[in-house]
């Protein structure tokens, strides 16, 4: 866990990533992605390889899955793959997906601080998962991948999260497991907290230079005080 000028500093708002930060969704995404490969008579890929393709939105995931090992794809094939993936994942996105340990209690700990969610995941899947895992009520705003023109690492989603809040981005903590999250935080001048336990390999996440890192979600409580502890 990193300790620097940000340690112990109060965050006036949090923006969280979803996959790999709040939820472990690796197996369900991998299963649906491999179901799509089988649809095209392609062999399944390992979960490790499949998970390495996650993080930049479902369109990029499909391009990478169907184009694995430099296989040539067409826009029509990718579009068909997206249709197959979306249908399968919509029916199976909660087969194995769970919140990481400590998520519910930590979100409750910070309940007096505005919390938002910014994910590259499509809105339809995001809403299903947040509702089924009872995470939705924690967030003042939820911005999904198809709610903005440019997905993370572009700043669009973070900026939309902060609309209506009179908070300096420097007082916002962005928490995520990917360089996309860290770089998006940097682009708006926010504090960045990298999760080493998520879907992205810790070394890849750390290469983006987060201000702080956590090895479990509940470590946020040791990094940032809640409003209750200041009163």
N, C-alpha and C positions, 0 to 999 in steps of 0.2 A: 504494500500500500504506500503510495507516494505521500511524502510530507514536505510541504514547501510553504510559500507565502499564503496559499489558499487554505491550508489545514486550519480548521477551527473558525473559518470565516463564515458568516451567515449567508446562506443563499436565500434570496428574496423570491425565487421561483425555480422550479425544476422542469426540464423537458426531458422525457425519457424516450428511448428507442423501445421497440417491442420485441422482435425476435432476437434471442440471444442476450437480452437485457432483463426483460420481465418474464419472458416465457421460453421454455425449451421446446421448440417446435421442429427440431432437426429431423426426427424420424418421419413425421407426417409429411413434411415437405419432400424429403427424399423419396418416400414411397410413391407419392403422386408424380414426382418428376420421372421416376423410373417406370411407372405405369405408362407414362407418355412415351418413353423410349420404346417400350414393348409394343405400343400401338403402331410404331413404325418399324417393327421387327428388328430393333436394335437391342443389343444386350444391356442388361442393367449395369449401372456404375456403382461403385462402393459408396457407402454413406459418407465417408470422408471426402471423396471427390465431389459428390453432389453438394454437400454442405459448403464446400469451398466456392461453389458457384452462386451461393445465396447472398443477398444483401443489396443488390442494385435494382430491385424490382423484378416482377414476374417475367417481363419481356426479356430482360437480360438473362435471367435464369434459363428460359427456354432456348434462347440462342446458344447459350453455352452447353446445355445438355444435348441438344441435337447436333451441335457443331463440335462435339468432343473429339479430340485428336485430329483437328483440322478437317473434319468432314464438311463437305459442301452442303449448304442448306439454301432454300429459297424463301422469300417472304411468305409465299403461300403455305409452305410446310410449317414455318414458325407460327403462322396464324392458326393453322389447324392444331398444332401442338398446344397452343395457348388455350384453345377451346377444350381440348381433351383434359389438359391439366386443371383448368378452372372447374370443370364439372366434377372431376374426381376429388380434387382437394376440398371443394365445397362440401362434399359428403363425408370427408375423412379428416378434416383439419383438427378434430378433437379426439382422434383415436388414442393418441399417446401424448398430446401436448399438455403441459402443466406449467403452472407458475413456478419459478425457481424458489428454493427455500428462502424464507425471510421477506419475500415480496409483500405479502399482505400486511404483516406487522410493521414493516418499514414505511409503507405508504400511509398507514394509519398514524404512525409516529409524526409524520410531516403534514397531517391533514389541515393544519392552519396556514400552510404555505401553498400558494397557487402551484398546481402541478398540471402539466400538459403532456401529451404524447405525440410524437412525430415519427411516423414509420413509412418506409417505402412499400409496405404491403398494401395491396388493394383494399379499398374501403369495405367491400362486402365481406371479406375474410376477417378483417380487423374487427368489425362490429360483432360478428358471430363469436369470435374468441373472447373479446372483452366481456360480452354479455354472459357467456357460458361459464367463464372463470371468475365472474363477479368482480372484475377489475374496473369496469367502465365508470362507476360513480366516483372514483378517486380523482378523475381528471376534469379540469375546467374546460379543456378543449382537446379534441383528437383530430389530428391532421394525417390523412392517409396518402399513399403514393399517388392516387389519381385525383387528389384534391388540389394539387399544385401543378404548375407547368413543368417545373424542374425538380426532380427528386434529389435527396441528399446524395452527395455532399454540397449541392447548391443550398443557399440559405433560405429558400422560399418557405419550406415547411416550418422552420424555426421562427421566421418572421411572422408567419400566419398565426402560430401559437401565441405569440406575444401581442397580437392585436388587441387593443382595449385595455392593456395593462401599462400603467405608467411606471415602468421598471427599466432601469439601465441594463442593457444586455450584459455588462460586466458583473452584474449581481445575479445572473442566471447560471445555474449549473446544468449542463447538458450531459446526460448519462447514456452511454452506449458501448457496444462491443466491437465497433467497426471503425476503420479510418474514416468512413463516410460521416459518422457522428462527430468524431474529433475535428475533422476539417470543417464541417458545417458550423460547429461551435466557434472555431477560430474565425470563420468568415464574418460572424456577427459580433466578435469580441467577447464571447461568453466563456465562462470556466468550463473545462472539459474533464469529464470523469470516465476513464476507460475501464470496462469490465473484462477481466482476464478469464472468466469462466464461460464465456458465451460461445456463439457459433463460429466466430472468427478466431483463428489461432492468436494466442496472446502476443506472440512476437510481431505478428502483422499489425495488430491493433497498436502496440507500443511504438511501432515505427512511425506512427503519425504524431507522436509526441504529446500525449495527453498531459494535462496539468496534474492530475491525480489518477491513481488506479485503485480498484477494489477487487478483491478475490472472492467476495460474496456480497450479495445485494445489501444485507443488513449492515455492512461496514459503512454505508452512508451515514448511519447514525453517529458514528465516531468521527466522521469528517466534518459534518455540518450540524450545528445546533438547531433544534426546533424552536419555534416561537415560545413554546411552553417553558423551555429551559432558560430563556432570557428574561422571564417575567417573575 
